[in-house]
């Protein structure tokens, strides 16, 4: 199944919005010295200080 160009464009816009929202969440959480719950590739859940997430390069 191939995607239409307009669907790809919409998908890209949605992903950009999600990335922006997550970045804003991490920034505001770091400012309040809070922790966020994250999962690694194996599904293991960890509580990570938001400041540590800001120091990590994004993929």
C-alpha positions in Angstrom: 0.0 0.0 0.0 1.5 3.3 -1.0 0.7 6.6 0.7 -0.6 9.6 -1.1 1.6 12.7 -1.0 -1.0 14.6 0.9 -1.2 11.9 3.6 2.6 11.9 3.9 2.5 15.7 4.4 -0.2 15.4 7.0 1.7 12.7 8.8 4.8 14.9 8.8 2.8 17.8 10.3 1.3 15.6 13.0 4.7 14.2 14.0 6.2 17.7 14.1 3.4 18.8 16.4 3.9 15.8 18.7 7.7 16.4 18.8 7.1 20.1 19.7 4.6 19.2 22.4 6.9 16.6 24.0 9.8 19.1 23.9 7.7 21.7 25.6 6.7 19.1 28.3 10.3 18.2 29.0 11.3 21.9 29.2 8.5 22.8 31.6 9.1 19.7 33.7 12.9 20.5 33.9 12.1 24.1 35.0 10.0 22.6 37.9 12.7 20.0 38.7 10.3 17.1 38.0 10.7 13.6 36.7 9.1 12.0 33.6 8.2 8.4 33.1 9.9 6.9 30.0 10.2 3.4 28.5 13.2 2.0 26.8 13.2 -0.1 23.6 12.5 -3.3 25.7 9.5 -1.7 27.4 11.2 -1.2 30.8 9.7 1.8 32.6 12.0 4.3 34.3 11.5 7.6 36.1 14.0 10.1 34.6 14.7 13.7 35.8 13.5 16.0 33.0 16.9 17.8 33.2 18.6 14.6 32.1 16.3 14.3 29.1 17.3 17.9 28.0 21.0 17.0 28.2 20.4 14.0 26.0 20.7 14.6 22.2 17.4 13.9 20.5 17.1 11.3 17.7 
